[in-house]
Amino acid sequence: MTARTLAVVSAGLSLPSSTRLLADQLAGATRDELVGRGESVRLYPVDLREHAHDVVNHLLTGFPSESLREVLDTVTGADGLIAVSPIFNASYNGLFKSFFDLIDTEALAARPVLIAATGGTARHSLALEHGLRPLFAYLHAVVMPTAVFAAPEDWSGEAADGALRRRIERAAGELAEEIHRRPPSTGPVDPFALTTSFEDLLGRADR
């Protein structure tokens, strides 16, 4: 049984948060899909509101706190990522963008990512395609075809047991399959790591 890690980033600002609720449901469905494929899964939920001050301080100083460094390493070192933002003014919120601004442009390269969002009206669902998908494409991630949006009406009545649940299950299945077919992650990439040994460098200098 292969051990997998799944980072789950939610950028909701309120408590309780529908954004966190959607993130948790996506994480649970993806975990179940992976377990069904013979994988063991460890979930790492990241609630960005708990790290908001550290995110701003990092943007101002260029240095992360120890706790924020651990979060960044968790996100960039996971086998897969679920990223969920509330939609403000037709786009992801500032905290979501600020956090991913701190991630090196190659740190999520080829990493499977499921994007999702919440908003006050279903009209905001286009922000997934116009905002979140281009952001992770820029980071060279592999973004799942199915993105999940939840409006207030999706949390009550028949919709809660129907359309939203089907979207969650389909997106979770896509992410689980993408993770399953890849080798386990070796952890976060060190941007300062040498890609060539000193012996090779000295050998080239002697030629």
Secondary structure, 3 states (H helix, E strand, C coil): CEEEEEEEEECCCCCCCHHHHHHHHHHHHHHHHHHHCCEEEEEEEEEHHHHHHHHHHHHHHCCCCHHHHHHHHHHHHCCEEEEEEEEECCEECHHHHHHHHCCCCCCCCCCEEEEEEECCCHHHHHHHHHHHHHHHHHCCCEECCCCEEECHHHHCHHHHHCHHHHHHHHHHHHHHHHHHCCCCCCCCCCCCCCCCCHHHHHHHHHC
